[in-house]
């Protein structure tokens, strides 16, 4: 297995772990209330914050996709 394939696989693994953490976090009523209030343990979830995290995840997904499509 090439190093590029290993790194792509690692990115997929990390991204799926982020998703799992988010989904399980929504199942906790106390955490869900904090999410809905926009304040998660002192971290203020603004539109800018959500945009930055979306870009962070999309960069990882696009890196894997470009590797699998052979454009990188």
Chimera marker file (.cmm) of the C-alpha trace (Angstrom):
<marker_set name="trace">
<marker id="1" x="0.000" y="0.000" z="0.000" r="1" g="1" b="0" radius="0.5"/>
<marker id="2" x="1.438" y="3.362" z="-0.987" r="1" g="1" b="0" radius="0.5"/>
<marker id="3" x="1.939" y="6.208" z="1.467" r="1" g="1" b="0" radius="0.5"/>
<marker id="4" x="-0.702" y="8.297" z="-0.339" r="1" g="1" b="0" radius="0.5"/>
<marker id="5" x="-3.269" y="5.524" z="0.072" r="1" g="1" b="0" radius="0.5"/>
<marker id="6" x="-2.404" y="5.186" z="3.747" r="1" g="1" b="0" radius="0.5"/>
<marker id="7" x="-2.823" y="8.928" z="4.298" r="1" g="1" b="0" radius="0.5"/>
<marker id="8" x="-6.135" y="8.974" z="2.416" r="1" g="1" b="0" radius="0.5"/>
<marker id="9" x="-7.369" y="6.112" z="4.551" r="1" g="1" b="0" radius="0.5"/>
<marker id="10" x="-6.265" y="7.932" z="7.696" r="1" g="1" b="0" radius="0.5"/>
<marker id="11" x="-8.152" y="11.084" z="6.630" r="1" g="1" b="0" radius="0.5"/>
<marker id="12" x="-11.308" y="9.018" z="6.069" r="1" g="1" b="0" radius="0.5"/>
<marker id="13" x="-10.872" y="7.412" z="9.492" r="1" g="1" b="0" radius="0.5"/>
<marker id="14" x="-10.453" y="10.795" z="11.219" r="1" g="1" b="0" radius="0.5"/>
<marker id="15" x="-13.436" y="12.323" z="9.406" r="1" g="1" b="0" radius="0.5"/>
<marker id="16" x="-15.701" y="9.410" z="10.311" r="1" g="1" b="0" radius="0.5"/>
<marker id="17" x="-14.601" y="9.726" z="13.936" r="1" g="1" b="0" radius="0.5"/>
<marker id="18" x="-15.546" y="13.414" z="13.910" r="1" g="1" b="0" radius="0.5"/>
<marker id="19" x="-18.967" y="12.470" z="12.542" r="1" g="1" b="0" radius="0.5"/>
<marker id="20" x="-19.433" y="9.742" z="15.139" r="1" g="1" b="0" radius="0.5"/>
<marker id="21" x="-18.516" y="12.133" z="17.937" r="1" g="1" b="0" radius="0.5"/>
<marker id="22" x="-21.010" y="14.721" z="16.675" r="1" g="1" b="0" radius="0.5"/>
<marker id="23" x="-23.841" y="12.219" z="16.301" r="1" g="1" b="0" radius="0.5"/>
<marker id="24" x="-23.306" y="10.708" z="19.756" r="1" g="1" b="0" radius="0.5"/>
<marker id="25" x="-23.015" y="14.201" z="21.217" r="1" g="1" b="0" radius="0.5"/>
<marker id="26" x="-26.486" y="15.057" z="19.931" r="1" g="1" b="0" radius="0.5"/>
<marker id="27" x="-27.912" y="12.072" z="21.825" r="1" g="1" b="0" radius="0.5"/>
<marker id="28" x="-26.939" y="13.579" z="25.179" r="1" g="1" b="0" radius="0.5"/>
<marker id="29" x="-29.773" y="15.935" z="26.264" r="1" g="1" b="0" radius="0.5"/>
<marker id="30" x="-27.411" y="18.289" z="28.136" r="1" g="1" b="0" radius="0.5"/>
<marker id="31" x="-25.084" y="18.557" z="25.137" r="1" g="1" b="0" radius="0.5"/>
<marker id="32" x="-28.016" y="19.077" z="22.762" r="1" g="1" b="0" radius="0.5"/>
<marker id="33" x="-29.261" y="21.999" z="24.869" r="1" g="1" b="0" radius="0.5"/>
<marker id="34" x="-25.804" y="23.572" z="24.687" r="1" g="1" b="0" radius="0.5"/>
<marker id="35" x="-25.667" y="23.096" z="20.917" r="1" g="1" b="0" radius="0.5"/>
<marker id="36" x="-29.076" y="24.681" z="20.487" r="1" g="1" b="0" radius="0.5"/>
<marker id="37" x="-28.072" y="27.598" z="22.721" r="1" g="1" b="0" radius="0.5"/>
<marker id="38" x="-24.934" y="28.126" z="20.641" r="1" g="1" b="0" radius="0.5"/>
<marker id="39" x="-22.617" y="27.856" z="23.629" r="1" g="1" b="0" radius="0.5"/>
<marker id="40" x="-20.768" y="24.591" z="24.105" r="1" g="1" b="0" radius="0.5"/>
<marker id="41" x="-18.766" y="24.667" z="27.309" r="1" g="1" b="0" radius="0.5"/>
<marker id="42" x="-17.611" y="28.240" z="26.803" r="1" g="1" b="0" radius="0.5"/>
<marker id="43" x="-17.080" y="27.819" z="23.048" r="1" g="1" b="0" radius="0.5"/>
<marker id="44" x="-19.417" y="30.193" z="21.227" r="1" g="1" b="0" radius="0.5"/>
<marker id="45" x="-20.715" y="28.602" z="18.041" r="1" g="1" b="0" radius="0.5"/>
<marker id="46" x="-21.150" y="31.497" z="15.633" r="1" g="1" b="0" radius="0.5"/>
<marker id="47" x="-21.782" y="31.353" z="11.891" r="1" g="1" b="0" radius="0.5"/>
<marker id="48" x="-18.093" y="32.062" z="11.323" r="1" g="1" b="0" radius="0.5"/>
<marker id="49" x="-17.092" y="29.180" z="13.563" r="1" g="1" b="0" radius="0.5"/>
<marker id="50" x="-19.446" y="26.795" z="11.756" r="1" g="1" b="0" radius="0.5"/>
<marker id="51" x="-18.124" y="27.975" z="8.382" r="1" g="1" b="0" radius="0.5"/>
<marker id="52" x="-14.523" y="27.409" z="9.485" r="1" g="1" b="0" radius="0.5"/>
<marker id="53" x="-15.265" y="23.893" z="10.710" r="1" g="1" b="0" radius="0.5"/>
<marker id="54" x="-17.140" y="23.089" z="7.498" r="1" g="1" b="0" radius="0.5"/>
<marker id="55" x="-14.133" y="24.246" z="5.451" r="1" g="1" b="0" radius="0.5"/>
<marker id="56" x="-11.841" y="22.153" z="7.654" r="1" g="1" b="0" radius="0.5"/>
<marker id="57" x="-13.869" y="19.006" z="6.980" r="1" g="1" b="0" radius="0.5"/>
<marker id="58" x="-14.293" y="19.763" z="3.270" r="1" g="1" b="0" radius="0.5"/>
<marker id="59" x="-10.530" y="20.126" z="2.804" r="1" g="1" b="0" radius="0.5"/>
<marker id="60" x="-10.013" y="16.622" z="4.178" r="1" g="1" b="0" radius="0.5"/>
<marker id="61" x="-12.795" y="15.183" z="2.024" r="1" g="1" b="0" radius="0.5"/>
<marker id="62" x="-11.505" y="16.905" z="-1.116" r="1" g="1" b="0" radius="0.5"/>
<marker id="63" x="-7.973" y="15.617" z="-0.454" r="1" g="1" b="0" radius="0.5"/>
<marker id="64" x="-9.232" y="12.044" z="-0.319" r="1" g="1" b="0" radius="0.5"/>
<marker id="65" x="-11.503" y="12.530" z="-3.322" r="1" g="1" b="0" radius="0.5"/>
<marker id="66" x="-8.753" y="14.074" z="-5.435" r="1" g="1" b="0" radius="0.5"/>
<marker id="67" x="-6.443" y="11.191" z="-4.526" r="1" g="1" b="0" radius="0.5"/>
<marker id="68" x="-9.033" y="8.580" z="-5.423" r="1" g="1" b="0" radius="0.5"/>
<marker id="69" x="-9.851" y="10.316" z="-8.718" r="1" g="1" b="0" radius="0.5"/>
<marker id="70" x="-6.168" y="10.632" z="-9.532" r="1" g="1" b="0" radius="0.5"/>
<marker id="71" x="-6.045" y="14.429" z="-9.855" r="1" g="1" b="0" radius="0.5"/>
<marker id="72" x="-3.481" y="14.988" z="-7.121" r="1" g="1" b="0" radius="0.5"/>
<link id1="1" id2="2" r="1" g="1" b="0" radius="0.2"/>
<link id1="2" id2="3" r="1" g="1" b="0" radius="0.2"/>
<link id1="3" id2="4" r="1" g="1" b="0" radius="0.2"/>
<link id1="4" id2="5" r="1" g="1" b="0" radius="0.2"/>
<link id1="5" id2="6" r="1" g="1" b="0" radius="0.2"/>
<link id1="6" id2="7" r="1" g="1" b="0" radius="0.2"/>
<link id1="7" id2="8" r="1" g="1" b="0" radius="0.2"/>
<link id1="8" id2="9" r="1" g="1" b="0" radius="0.2"/>
<link id1="9" id2="10" r="1" g="1" b="0" radius="0.2"/>
<link id1="10" id2="11" r="1" g="1" b="0" radius="0.2"/>
<link id1="11" id2="12" r="1" g="1" b="0" radius="0.2"/>
<link id1="12" id2="13" r="1" g="1" b="0" radius="0.2"/>
<link id1="13" id2="14" r="1" g="1" b="0" radius="0.2"/>
<link id1="14" id2="15" r="1" g="1" b="0" radius="0.2"/>
<link id1="15" id2="16" r="1" g="1" b="0" radius="0.2"/>
<link id1="16" id2="17" r="1" g="1" b="0" radius="0.2"/>
<link id1="17" id2="18" r="1" g="1" b="0" radius="0.2"/>
<link id1="18" id2="19" r="1" g="1" b="0" radius="0.2"/>
<link id1="19" id2="20" r="1" g="1" b="0" radius="0.2"/>
<link id1="20" id2="21" r="1" g="1" b="0" radius="0.2"/>
<link id1="21" id2="22" r="1" g="1" b="0" radius="0.2"/>
<link id1="22" id2="23" r="1" g="1" b="0" radius="0.2"/>
<link id1="23" id2="24" r="1" g="1" b="0" radius="0.2"/>
<link id1="24" id2="25" r="1" g="1" b="0" radius="0.2"/>
<link id1="25" id2="26" r="1" g="1" b="0" radius="0.2"/>
<link id1="26" id2="27" r="1" g="1" b="0" radius="0.2"/>
<link id1="27" id2="28" r="1" g="1" b="0" radius="0.2"/>
<link id1="28" id2="29" r="1" g="1" b="0" radius="0.2"/>
<link id1="29" id2="30" r="1" g="1" b="0" radius="0.2"/>
<link id1="30" id2="31" r="1" g="1" b="0" radius="0.2"/>
<link id1="31" id2="32" r="1" g="1" b="0" radius="0.2"/>
<link id1="32" id2="33" r="1" g="1" b="0" radius="0.2"/>
<link id1="33" id2="34" r="1" g="1" b="0" radius="0.2"/>
<link id1="34" id2="35" r="1" g="1" b="0" radius="0.2"/>
<link id1="35" id2="36" r="1" g="1" b="0" radius="0.2"/>
<link id1="36" id2="37" r="1" g="1" b="0" radius="0.2"/>
<link id1="37" id2="38" r="1" g="1" b="0" radius="0.2"/>
<link id1="38" id2="39" r="1" g="1" b="0" radius="0.2"/>
<link id1="39" id2="40" r="1" g="1" b="0" radius="0.2"/>
<link id1="40" id2="41" r="1" g="1" b="0" radius="0.2"/>
<link id1="41" id2="42" r="1" g="1" b="0" radius="0.2"/>
<link id1="42" id2="43" r="1" g="1" b="0" radius="0.2"/>
<link id1="43" id2="44" r="1" g="1" b="0" radius="0.2"/>
<link id1="44" id2="45" r="1" g="1" b="0" radius="0.2"/>
<link id1="45" id2="46" r="1" g="1" b="0" radius="0.2"/>
<link id1="46" id2="47" r="1" g="1" b="0" radius="0.2"/>
<link id1="47" id2="48" r="1" g="1" b="0" radius="0.2"/>
<link id1="48" id2="49" r="1" g="1" b="0" radius="0.2"/>
<link id1="49" id2="50" r="1" g="1" b="0" radius="0.2"/>
<link id1="50" id2="51" r="1" g="1" b="0" radius="0.2"/>
<link id1="51" id2="52" r="1" g="1" b="0" radius="0.2"/>
<link id1="52" id2="53" r="1" g="1" b="0" radius="0.2"/>
<link id1="53" id2="54" r="1" g="1" b="0" radius="0.2"/>
<link id1="54" id2="55" r="1" g="1" b="0" radius="0.2"/>
<link id1="55" id2="56" r="1" g="1" b="0" radius="0.2"/>
<link id1="56" id2="57" r="1" g="1" b="0" radius="0.2"/>
<link id1="57" id2="58" r="1" g="1" b="0" radius="0.2"/>
<link id1="58" id2="59" r="1" g="1" b="0" radius="0.2"/>
<link id1="59" id2="60" r="1" g="1" b="0" radius="0.2"/>
<link id1="60" id2="61" r="1" g="1" b="0" radius="0.2"/>
<link id1="61" id2="62" r="1" g="1" b="0" radius="0.2"/>
<link id1="62" id2="63" r="1" g="1" b="0" radius="0.2"/>
<link id1="63" id2="64" r="1" g="1" b="0" radius="0.2"/>
<link id1="64" id2="65" r="1" g="1" b="0" radius="0.2"/>
<link id1="65" id2="66" r="1" g="1" b="0" radius="0.2"/>
<link id1="66" id2="67" r="1" g="1" b="0" radius="0.2"/>
<link id1="67" id2="68" r="1" g="1" b="0" radius="0.2"/>
<link id1="68" id2="69" r="1" g="1" b="0" radius="0.2"/>
<link id1="69" id2="70" r="1" g="1" b="0" radius="0.2"/>
<link id1="70" id2="71" r="1" g="1" b="0" radius="0.2"/>
<link id1="71" id2="72" r="1" g="1" b="0" radius="0.2"/>
</marker_set>
